[in-house]
């Protein structure tokens, strides 16, 4: 099993599409031209140094995801009313950290508040000055593990939901790391809170292929539209 060739993203999406029974929407002129109703936010989930190559808890493809997000913001900035980034920001998260992590509920030390590893990945700046495009940064996980961005707060203490509602946001485009953990948790919480959501899958990467497919199935089941755009 371990020697199986890595699935390409397209193969993953094809598998996801099969599982999702037709809810996967490919890029097409019709989709691209559709004018979405309501105000829209781009949510960039946890694209931090520690979650990319050379980081403490790297997700394969994380740096490439960061670069694609940068290009996406350059090319699509005007489609968003606001852009919000979430970040894992640990001070003393208890059992979330472990010397003997199981990589399911416990993890090596990562994204400690104020550390280099907790910084947004510099590849986000490839095509834009990433932080200058942000309307808010939501930090989470200070004193316990927190996967969903909706568990975090902005600098002014508001929750992500409060930040979005204050700007009349109804729709979320979600990108980031990792598909099978923080992206999934953020998307599912957003659906529970009533947001219409799209997952822009080429700008996400998962810890494992199986986890990514399972997460995409969960998100699709919850009504998240999976978008396969370049
Ligand atoms: Zn964490």
Boltz pocket constraint, residues with backbone or C-beta under 6 A from the ligand:
constraints:
  - pocket:
      binder: B
      contacts: [[A, 88], [A, 90], [A, 96], [A, 107], [A, 110], [A, 111], [A, 141], [A, 145], [A, 146]]
      max_distance: 6.0
